[in-house]
């Protein structure tokens, strides 16, 4: 079983719809949760970052973390064709401090999203 | 400000050959991490270098290796290539070691095809 599970899709929705993307995880040590967006032929770019449980909003994007259920979500409101990309969840159990023993990001499979005009 | 630069962008190699990929991090970033991205496995961590030292390594065979130079530029090498090594290899840099959630910037990757 993978540490992080994400439905690869593809997911296709009409412009203006609310999009919900989700990941589940098995390692309760994860503390930092991120969403990356990856356009075709590009590397992933950080979209949202949250620490522990709770919500975080940034414009049309809202990230939710439910540590009790080991479940994270990304919501996109008023979706636009330019939002069409692969969305990857990622997690780590690393802190901001410079400490010995580097950690890594553990990624979900990525969900391919298409917003149709 | 220049981003993370990976060269070459595309590469085709034959089974059994070896390959070296290069990554130039953002100026001032001392940590460089490498990831392999495939449709089946997604993004998987290969290793991280900080100040020329390997700080962490993923679960890949010894055919995968890397190094970092004093100017923070990094290279990864894959020897005795197998068909399954075909993937997008991504490099990410950050200011600090062990902080993949802070200031972590990916390059556009090197697409390696093994035939």
Interface residues (C-beta under 8 A of the other chain):
Chain A: X32 X34 X41 X42 X43 X44 X45 X46 X49 X88 X90 X92 X94 X95 X96 X97 X98 X99 X100 X101 X102 X103 X104 X105 X106 X107 X108 X109 X110
Chain B: X4 X31 X33 X35 X42 X43 X44 X45 X48 X50 X55 X56 X58 X90 X92 X96 X97 X98 X99 X100 X101 X102 X104 X105 X106 X107 X108 X109
